Structure formats: structure tokens, C-alpha cells
């Protein structure tokens, strides 16, 4: 197990065997699951007609909907959270059928950083150094053990890392096995993530800010083939969060950089590559790719994680991902028995739950830790546009927060099975403070008062006009494949209309949304999800003003506003404050500041439901909002 030790303890520890535990848990990335239950015919029709005006509900109807849905749909499904129960051994065999929403754009691990679909596919061929146990709230080994050494006198910290001995890069249909070495982390850290020319999302995370404001880099130092160090120029609160990384086959990318430079690396493993030439040290090999149709993965029998009888997981021999394009096709395939699992949407949850029995079982989990958010573009590239003036005023953003009718969204879109999100950190975060809550909740009168405060007034026809007499109208972008987001956007538009504000809902290809956020900056407002801040310093490329995904105004050379400068300071200080009581004060101010300035406005935390076929033995299946759906250990029951 990892632990923090003194220098003397560390010297003694070097003579001991730093073996990894066999049962390190796989940390899943938790995505928001959309949920719902049936209410009345009017409400159901409204939810299904996403592009039409969503009819309003009375407070009594909202309260009744919440109570009815929670009672009926939680009792009709099963709860099975993961509490470190351990896994029983299973049997190898079977084909796991899954889906992905679009074709991958690349099979290059670096280029895949900019495309979530490609990154998810390439993630099947890799693994991580460490894991985090959310129940115990501590880091545990995964592919490597660790010892943290601090030197208080010099204010430095070193993470000593030792790789497992049974990690290999191997190829499909081949006996060739290449040991995973320190280079597969250190070379990539220095020569790719640490090379600014590659514009890797991991680049900013390699630097810490010193007490004098100077930025200094965390060094990766190779000791030998299985040992390396991360050397921090100052003590930080959570060094493993900054250094946890996935593996890349350095011996392939190193040659490409030596021969072709930056472009040589970027040109590796394009979308037309022979996927069977891609090595894997993860659970799966990519066996084949048929554009627009499917990806086929084959089980990696040499994967390090094994059951108590020495059998590698997963147990399924193959995994087939059909490329479907939208959620409706996923649901159709599930109803036809062609998918192993399905996360119901508000439109079909009732039918999914009613259909369970011999064929599949539905599990539930309470409100998600994360939530989608609504944000506003404050990039000065758009300074000529009226919306730029509005969005840069905190009173306008606060007013939009007061326009957001979460109770209506919960009742009409999630059919009562969700919870309003008024905090910034989720309750799983060690610095969550239940007393710190958003002040600007749904209140149209308060919204209008805030707008009046900055010179906005209604015209004779009821249209809201700014101080220059310009009508207030702006776009709200949502992913074209997200039906629930569309329903939410229509409710926002409807509530804003009551103040004389016109919000135009724009359905947009998700990849185009990503490009707008990170490259062209030509968006206005947006609904998107960034996951949950389970660690206070998580999202080093999002929350600091210099981050490449600092949503409302990325890549700032220096903070554009006083409040962002303060946030940068607090984020920095909190990241380097090891004393929990002192850190709590810092993170409390940080949370209050963001909730006051409203650069992002969180929506709601949906309850989650997950259906899985009964043809799989579910002894090892668990589902909750901290760990997600644990499917890696299930095996074919037939």
C-alpha cells in the first residue's frame, strides 16, 4: 500500500519488497446518466416532443411527481453498490456487445486526447499507475506501488514509483511480449506531455507555482527499468493526483519523434492504420475496425489483473462495439437483445423497467456526483458581439442562474428522479462543505432585479433591452445526440422568455462543440458536462485561468478579472496546503467565490439506472455513483 514516510523510513523501505496488492480496484470515469419515470400523459408527451415548448407544471404537480417517481421506480429496481466486497472467480467465454456513438478519429494516443470517443477506445489498450479508493478516501496501487517522501526542511517531495513485474506490451495473435518499463511513463512525460509543441492536455499539470510566484516543473527521473521518481519542487497536498498517468508504448513513439519530430509522432496510427499493429498492455486488443459499423476487441490473456485462480480479466473473449450515432439506436439494439447493458433515458425508463425479468435486471443508484453545467463565453475574441458585454457582467450571469428552474427540469425532464445541484464540490470531495450553497436559485423577480441593476429594462413590447437598447438574445448550444439536454434547454428558453429574453437552442455536433470550446471560441452559451470535482485540485486545465479548458475564457496569459486572479491564488494555495484545517478555509473561500461569480451554473444531479443482461453471472456486478457500473468481472452464465 502507498503511504507517506520520512526520509529515514524511506531508506529502510528501499530494502523491502514493494509488491502490489492483487485486488486494486479499477476506477471508472463516471458519466452522467439520464433518468426518468412516467407521470401523466401531458408530461410524457412534452418530454417526447423535445423541440416544442415544454408545458409548465404547478408546484403541487412537481411535488407529487417527485414523490411518485422515487417511490415506484426505486422499489422496482435493485440497489447493489460496491463496498470492496471482492470478486469470486469466473469462467472465460462469450462475446460482450456494446456501442459507441461515433467513429474514432484516430488510433494515436496523443491525438486521441482531443476526441473523447477515440480516447475511450485507446483506453482499452492501456492502464493507470494508481487507483483511488473512494470508500476509504485513499490512494492505492494499481500497476505500480508508491512511497511518498517529504523533506520539510527543504520543502520538497518525491514520489518513488515501482512498476509491477507482470506488465507487458503484447500483440493480438502473437506470442511476442515486451516488458512495460519506466520509459513508458518517463519518456512520454518528458518528450510528449512535457513538450509544449504537442499541446497535450497534461502539459499544465506538470508545473507547480512556488511561493514567490515562479512556475517550476515536476521532474520525472528514471532510476532503472522498473523504478522512477516524480520530484516536486515543493510539498503539495495530493501528489498522486498530479502524477497518476496511463501507459504509452514509448519505444514506438520515441522512434517516430527521432525520425520525424512532432509531426512524426502525430502521424502514427492514423484512422486507416492496421489496428492489429497496435500493442496493448490493457484488458483488450483492437482486433478490427469497420468504419461506420463496428470495432471488435479481443481479450488480452496477458493482462496483469487476475482472479484468485490466476485467470486474467475480463472473462469475455471478445467485445464488439457497434457504431450507432445516437441514443435512440442504442435503445433499439437493447430491445432487440443485441446489447449487454443500457442506461435508460427519461423517455424510455418506464418501458425498460417494465420489461425486466428473465432477460435483464435493472439496478439503481442515487443522485450522481456530477452535473451538467450552463456556461457563457467571455472570450475577448467576441468583444464586438453584444453577448460578450452581457456575459462579462456577473449580475447577468447571476440573473441567468435565477432563470434556471431546476424543480421544473427535475419534474418534466427527469420525471422527479434527480436533485438540484446548488454546491460546487460534490459530497464525495474531502473539502465539501454543506453550508456553502448557491445563493442565486430560481426566482424570476430576482433575475429581473439583477438585470435592472446593470441597466437592462423591458421595452414597450416586453422585450428585455440592455443599457444600449439592444434586445437581449443569445444562443444556447447543446449536443445534437443529447435528447435530455434539449429538453432542459427548451425549459431555460421558456423561462427566459417570461423576462423578454430570447434564448435560441442550437443542436450541435459534439465534436464541433469541443472545437468551439478549445480552438475557434465561436460559441455563445453552452450546456455540457465536465464530470465531478472529487478532488479539490482536480481539473488543472479547467479551473485555473491559464487552462486550455478554462471554459468561459481559456489560455489567459494573466487573469482577466480580479475574481479569477483570486481563484487562481486559492486553487494554488489549496493545492499546496497539506494541513487539512488550513486547507478547508482556503477551499471554502474558493467554493463561495465561484458560486458568487457564476461563470458556470450547475443544473441537476440525476438518479441513475442501469440494465444488464441476465445471461451474465452477476455475482461480481456492482453499480453506484462513485464507482460506476463494474462489469469487468462478470462472466457468461449460460
HELIX and SHEET records of a PDB file:
HELIX    1   1 UNK A    7  UNK A   13  1                                   7    
HELIX    2   2 UNK A   41  UNK A   48  1                                   8    
HELIX    3   3 UNK A   59  UNK A   75  1                                  17    
HELIX    4   4 UNK A  111  UNK A  114  5                                   4    
HELIX    5   5 UNK A  116  UNK A  122  1                                   7    
HELIX    6   6 UNK A  123  UNK A  125  5                                   3    
HELIX    7   7 UNK A  183  UNK A  188  1                                   6    
HELIX    8   8 UNK A  189  UNK A  193  3                                   5    
HELIX    9   9 UNK A  196  UNK A  198  5                                   3    
HELIX   10  10 UNK A  204  UNK A  206  5                                   3    
HELIX   11  11 UNK A  239  UNK A  243  1                                   5    
HELIX   12  12 UNK A  250  UNK A  266  1                                  17    
HELIX   13  13 UNK A  275  UNK A  277  5                                   3    
HELIX   14  14 UNK A  327  UNK A  335  1                                   9    
HELIX   15  15 UNK A  349  UNK A  355  1                                   7    
HELIX   16  16 UNK A  380  UNK A  382  5                                   3    
HELIX   17  17 UNK A  386  UNK A  391  1                                   6    
HELIX   18  18 UNK A  394  UNK A  403  1                                  10    
HELIX   19  19 UNK A  406  UNK A  412  1                                   7    
HELIX   20  20 UNK A  444  UNK A  453  1                                  10    
HELIX   21  21 UNK A  483  UNK A  497  1                                  15    
HELIX   22  22 UNK A  510  UNK A  515  1                                   6    
HELIX   23  23 UNK A  516  UNK A  520  3                                   5    
HELIX   24  24 UNK A  562  UNK A  575  1                                  14    
HELIX   25  25 UNK A  580  UNK A  597  1                                  18    
SHEET    1   A 5 UNK A   4  UNK A   5  0                                        
SHEET    2   A 5 UNK A 144  UNK A 151  1                                        
SHEET    3   A 5 UNK A 156  UNK A 163 -1                                        
SHEET    4   A 5 UNK A 227  UNK A 232 -1                                        
SHEET    5   A 5 UNK A 219  UNK A 222 -1                                        
SHEET    1   B 4 UNK A  78  UNK A  79  0                                        
SHEET    2   B 4 UNK A 360  UNK A 365  1                                        
SHEET    3   B 4 UNK A 608  UNK A 613 -1                                        
SHEET    4   B 4 UNK A 341  UNK A 342 -1                                        
SHEET    1   C 4 UNK A  95  UNK A 100  0                                        
SHEET    2   C 4 UNK A 318  UNK A 323  1                                        
SHEET    3   C 4 UNK A 294  UNK A 299 -1                                        
SHEET    4   C 4 UNK A 284  UNK A 290 -1                                        
SHEET    1   D 2 UNK A 130  UNK A 133  0                                        
SHEET    2   D 2 UNK A 138  UNK A 141 -1                                        
SHEET    1   E 2 UNK A 168  UNK A 170  0                                        
SHEET    2   E 2 UNK A 177  UNK A 179 -1                                        
SHEET    1   F 2 UNK A 207  UNK A 209  0                                        
SHEET    2   F 2 UNK A 215  UNK A 217 -1                                        
SHEET    1   G 5 UNK A 502  UNK A 508  0                                        
SHEET    2   G 5 UNK A 473  UNK A 479  1                                        
SHEET    3   G 5 UNK A 525  UNK A 529  1                                        
SHEET    4   G 5 UNK A 372  UNK A 376 -1                                        
SHEET    5   G 5 UNK A 600  UNK A 602 -1                                        
SHEET    1   H 2 UNK A 418  UNK A 420  0                                        
SHEET    2   H 2 UNK A 604  UNK A 606 -1                                        
SHEET    1   I 2 UNK A 457  UNK A 458  0                                        
SHEET    2   I 2 UNK A 464  UNK A 465 -1                                        
SHEET    1   J 2 UNK A 616  UNK A 617  0                                        
SHEET    2   J 2 UNK A 635  UNK A 636 -1                                        
SHEET    1   K 2 UNK A 622  UNK A 624  0                                        
SHEET    2   K 2 UNK A 628  UNK A 630 -1                                        
END                                                                             
